[in-house]
Amino acid sequence: MADSSPSEPQDPSLSLPHSFRVPVPADSGWERVREIYRRNDRGEFSQEAVFIAKSTLTAALIGLVYGGVPAARFSREQYVKHNQAELYRHRIEAVRSIHNAAIRGFLRYGFRWGWRVAAFVGIFNCVSAGLSAYRNKVVVTNFAAAGAVTGGLFRLNLGLRGLIGGSAIGALLGIPAGALISGLQTLAGEDVRQHKYKEHQQLQERRIEEWAKRVALTDVVVQEIQEASQESSEKDVEKINELLELHETATPER
């Protein structure tokens, strides 16, 4: 006698058409890392990629202001100090020359600080996001490792000693940053990976609900078409019978 075992419940998403299915979350670490920089089926970038781009741009602006404003003030003072004996034809020309010197200082040192701060923040966020995706969890060690990599790269031109020192300083700076980010995510109730998985589940449920509504609407339309065709066929039969009766009454008996 064969044992009758209950059939396992099927995933409702498997019955959906391909255009309605949501990609299954990747199981491998490298595949999760690739998903960070890959567009989804709606053409949107991932939350991590958007955060990396925004933070890098913000860091560039902060570095531009941080390095440019003091440099503009210093360049202005130095220009006034070293050009006191210079003669100008008009006061406007002197003011314009001072402003040009301040603008040159702002652009020169602001750009120098801006790209360095942007590169540091961009590399740090890329490494930390990649480690979090690969390990599928957000912990402080990810940010410490990201700080060590970033600090080592920025001191690589100083040789092995600079590489070790930069990595150590970067790791020390990454620990409080990671603790702050992890603490904020803990207060929020979920980290980035959990939020991404939750969004995936909600999107899958919405797709299933939308497909069920479309199927129900299709059944209603098909039923209405069948009823309309049945009524039309009945009316056609009645008209044919009426025409036959008229033809019989109009034909004289021989």
Order of alpha helices (4+ residues) and beta strands (2+ residues): alpha-alpha-alpha-alpha-alpha-alpha
